[in-house]
């Protein structure tokens, strides 16, 4: 059974807009001007998908346990 989703933030692409933190503050935080996940694995939630899809440079990837990309689409 699924343990959750993995959140990855590509620090090279992140421009620090903070939209993910604004949308999902329990899942993202700003660190040295860049977004970082608060946990590598999270329970599936629409909030995480929305945050990934709101990233202006698509620096956030949400994947399932098999590594399949869930967001952004």
Backbone as CSV, one residue per row, in Angstrom:
resi,resn,N_x,N_y,N_z,CA_x,CA_y,CA_z,C_x,C_y,C_z
1,UNK,0.848,-1.181,0.000,0.000,0.000,0.000,0.896,1.248,0.000
2,UNK,0.405,2.314,-0.570,1.151,3.553,-0.728,1.471,4.208,0.616
3,UNK,2.715,4.650,0.756,3.129,5.350,1.971,2.971,6.858,1.812
4,UNK,2.694,7.311,0.600,2.519,8.743,0.362,3.187,9.186,-0.914
5,UNK,3.307,10.474,-1.039,3.938,11.082,-2.203,5.274,11.664,-1.794
6,UNK,6.190,11.715,-2.754,7.488,12.352,-2.542,7.463,13.746,-3.166
7,UNK,7.976,14.720,-2.437,8.083,16.089,-2.942,9.547,16.390,-3.178
8,UNK,9.848,16.892,-4.371,11.214,17.289,-4.709,11.186,18.728,-5.208
9,UNK,12.155,19.523,-4.775,12.300,20.885,-5.277,13.674,20.989,-5.906
10,UNK,13.711,21.361,-7.175,14.971,21.549,-7.889,15.510,22.932,-7.523
11,UNK,16.499,22.964,-6.653,17.052,24.229,-6.145,17.674,25.063,-7.257
12,UNK,18.122,24.431,-8.335,18.712,25.191,-9.453,17.643,25.944,-10.231
13,UNK,16.427,25.414,-10.255,15.338,26.060,-10.998,14.534,27.028,-10.136
14,UNK,14.467,26.773,-8.836,13.651,27.586,-7.932,14.123,29.038,-7.958
15,UNK,13.151,29.955,-8.120,13.476,31.380,-8.123,13.027,32.064,-6.833
16,UNK,12.495,31.281,-5.899,12.114,31.819,-4.599,10.858,32.667,-4.609
17,UNK,9.920,32.367,-5.492,8.690,33.169,-5.558,7.840,33.004,-4.300
18,UNK,7.952,31.849,-3.655,7.214,31.610,-2.420,5.767,31.215,-2.607
19,UNK,5.327,31.027,-3.842,3.927,30.659,-4.060,3.588,29.323,-3.407
20,UNK,4.531,28.400,-3.402,4.283,27.094,-2.784,4.115,27.239,-1.270
21,UNK,4.919,28.095,-0.661,4.824,28.323,0.780,3.484,28.981,1.119
22,UNK,3.066,29.908,0.280,1.790,30.568,0.496,0.608,29.623,0.377
23,UNK,0.710,28.675,-0.564,-0.394,27.736,-0.790,-0.371,26.550,0.162
24,UNK,0.819,26.105,0.526,0.949,24.894,1.341,2.047,25.068,2.389
25,UNK,1.827,25.961,3.360,2.878,26.257,4.344,3.262,25.076,5.229
26,UNK,2.418,24.078,5.343,2.801,22.905,6.131,3.699,21.964,5.338
27,UNK,3.790,22.171,4.026,4.581,21.277,3.171,5.847,21.910,2.608
28,UNK,5.903,23.265,2.615,7.069,23.971,2.066,7.489,25.092,2.995
29,UNK,8.791,25.408,2.967,9.330,26.549,3.698,10.415,27.172,2.827
30,UNK,10.734,28.418,3.119,11.811,29.089,2.410,13.090,28.909,3.207
31,UNK,14.170,28.593,2.504,15.467,28.379,3.130,16.525,28.965,2.205
32,UNK,17.238,29.959,2.663,18.256,30.635,1.855,17.678,31.150,0.536
33,UNK,16.452,31.658,0.592,15.828,32.235,-0.590,15.241,31.252,-1.571
34,UNK,15.229,29.982,-1.208,14.685,28.944,-2.086,13.679,28.097,-1.315
35,UNK,12.718,27.540,-2.032,11.733,26.665,-1.407,12.356,25.308,-1.126
36,UNK,11.916,24.715,-0.058,12.341,23.369,0.286,11.159,22.653,0.939
37,UNK,10.999,21.361,0.688,9.891,20.647,1.335,10.153,20.493,2.831
38,UNK,9.091,20.523,3.623,9.241,20.316,5.064,9.439,18.846,5.381
39,UNK,9.034,17.971,4.454,9.237,16.528,4.600,9.379,15.942,3.195
40,UNK,10.189,14.907,3.062,10.390,14.290,1.755,9.147,13.521,1.296
41,UNK,8.435,12.930,2.245,7.233,12.161,1.910,6.046,12.762,2.654
42,UNK,4.924,12.863,1.949,3.713,13.443,2.534,2.507,12.584,2.179
43,UNK,1.458,12.735,2.954,0.199,12.091,2.623,-0.368,12.773,1.378
44,UNK,-0.958,12.014,0.479,-1.546,12.620,-0.718,-2.590,13.676,-0.366
45,UNK,-2.439,14.843,-0.984,-3.378,15.943,-0.766,-3.380,16.859,-1.981
46,UNK,-4.527,17.385,-2.298,-4.674,18.300,-3.431,-3.843,19.566,-3.230
47,UNK,-3.613,19.952,-1.999,-2.836,21.159,-1.699,-1.421,21.062,-2.262
48,UNK,-0.810,19.890,-2.154,0.547,19.686,-2.668,0.551,19.781,-4.195
49,UNK,-0.448,19.206,-4.822,-0.558,19.289,-6.284,-0.726,20.743,-6.713
50,UNK,-1.609,21.467,-6.040,-1.836,22.876,-6.367,-0.553,23.689,-6.229
51,UNK,0.195,23.431,-5.174,1.448,24.160,-4.960,2.451,23.858,-6.069
52,UNK,2.574,22.602,-6.449,3.501,22.221,-7.521,3.094,22.862,-8.842
53,UNK,1.809,22.859,-9.104,1.332,23.410,-10.372,1.368,24.935,-10.392
54,UNK,1.447,25.571,-9.228,1.506,27.031,-9.181,2.931,27.559,-9.320
55,UNK,3.915,26.696,-9.212,5.308,27.132,-9.310,5.558,27.724,-10.701
56,UNK,6.000,28.980,-10.769,6.164,29.624,-12.075,7.271,29.030,-12.936
57,UNK,8.193,28.282,-12.339,9.289,27.687,-13.115,9.278,26.159,-13.055
58,UNK,8.192,25.591,-12.562,8.030,24.137,-12.444,9.220,23.482,-11.749
59,UNK,9.642,24.072,-10.626,10.766,23.532,-9.862,10.344,22.426,-8.903
60,UNK,9.031,22.252,-8.712,8.520,21.258,-7.771,8.000,20.048,-8.529
61,UNK,8.392,18.866,-8.063,7.870,17.624,-8.624,7.248,16.812,-7.492
62,UNK,6.057,16.307,-7.745,5.383,15.421,-6.799,5.302,14.059,-7.479
63,UNK,5.822,13.038,-6.808,5.859,11.688,-7.386,5.230,10.681,-6.436
64,UNK,4.682,9.610,-7.030,4.137,8.540,-6.198,5.266,7.601,-5.814
65,UNK,4.928,6.542,-5.087,5.942,5.591,-4.599,6.709,4.908,-5.718
66,UNK,6.115,4.834,-6.908,6.777,4.204,-8.057,7.611,5.189,-8.842
67,UNK,7.648,6.455,-8.408,8.430,7.467,-9.097,7.685,8.126,-10.236
68,UNK,6.415,7.818,-10.393,5.619,8.397,-11.470,5.234,9.825,-11.111
69,UNK,5.449,10.745,-12.040,5.135,12.156,-11.814,3.641,12.373,-11.711
70,UNK,3.231,12.994,-10.604,1.835,13.329,-10.374,1.593,14.793,-10.732
71,UNK,2.513,15.654,-10.349,2.399,17.082,-10.633,3.795,17.663,-10.757
72,UNK,3.993,18.656,-11.590,2.984,19.268,-12.440,2.689,18.396,-13.646
73,UNK,1.517,18.612,-14.208,1.132,17.834,-15.400,1.311,18.666,-16.642
